[in-house]
Structures are given as structure tokens and as C-alpha cells.
Amino acid sequence: MDELKSLGALPRVKAPPGFEARVLAGLAERTALMSRRRRVLRLSLAGASAFVLVGFVVTRLFILPGAGPERSASLFDAAGAAGRMIIPINETVDYFGEVRAASRNGETIYILEQVSDVISADNTY
């Protein structure tokens, strides 16, 4: 308790004139600076993500296009050299509907698949 008594006996010092106004102005300036930095960071992150998205779309559409009929037909150029044009047929199959239909009727489903990589001239579809 003696410390508190000796602390109370010390003379009070007044702040210089305008000290409080300078502190509050500095605090407001620091807050505005942080707000500006947050805005710049938010815009830069949005710009970076937009750049990545555009890069992905450009890469996917122009640099690495998917395998279409042109690319699939080029696999059969050796077989088509004899003067015949071979066009691959891709057909989607609804396996869920097929299995459901088979379970009600009890019929057998045969799924024909090509099992070798060699294309035979004997296959006619």
C-alpha cells in the first residue's frame, strides 16, 4: 500500500496542447490505410482468380481440345486407306434402365464390345 501512497503523491503532468487530437488523427489515418490495403488485397485476389479461370478456359478450349469425331476418325486412317471411309459410332447406353427392364422381364442383355485393338475388315455394323 505504500506504493500507492507514493504514486498518489507524485505531481500530475499535463499533456502538451493538441496531443489528443494528434493521437486520434494518427489512429484515423492508420484505420484508413488498413481499409485501403484490405480493398487492394480483395481486388487483387479477385483479379488473380479471374486470370486463373480465363487461363483454364483458354487452355481447355484452344490448347487441349477434347477428342471429337475428327480425332477419333484419324485413328482409323490405316484401315480407311483401302478406299473405304470408316466412321466410328459412339452410342450412349442407359445401363440403369437396361438392368431395370431386365429384372422385370427376366430377359438376357448382351453388351457387345470390341475386345481387340486390331480393326478387322470382317466387322460390319
Rosetta blueprint (number, residue, H / E / L):
1 M L
2 D H
3 E H
4 L H
5 K H
6 S H
7 L H
8 G H
9 A H
10 L L
11 P L
12 R L
13 V L
14 K L
15 A L
16 P L
17 P L
18 G L
19 F H
20 E H
21 A H
22 R H
23 V H
24 L H
25 A H
26 G H
27 L H
28 A H
29 E H
30 R H
31 T H
32 A H
33 L H
34 M H
35 S H
36 R H
37 R H
38 R H
39 R H
40 V H
41 L H
42 R H
43 L H
44 S H
45 L H
46 A H
47 G H
48 A H
49 S H
50 A H
51 F H
52 V H
53 L H
54 V H
55 G H
56 F H
57 V H
58 V H
59 T H
60 R H
61 L H
62 F H
63 I H
64 L L
65 P L
66 G L
67 A L
68 G L
69 P H
70 E H
71 R H
72 S H
73 A H
74 S H
75 L L
76 F L
77 D L
78 A L
79 A H
80 G H
81 A H
82 A H
83 G L
84 R L
85 M L
86 I L
87 I L
88 P L
89 I L
90 N L
91 E L
92 T L
93 V L
94 D L
95 Y H
96 F H
97 G H
98 E H
99 V H
100 R H
101 A H
102 A H
103 S H
104 R H
105 N H
106 G L
107 E L
108 T L
109 I L
110 Y L
111 I L
112 L L
113 E L
114 Q L
115 V L
116 S L
117 D L
118 V L
119 I L
120 S L
121 A L
122 D L
123 N L
124 T L
125 Y L
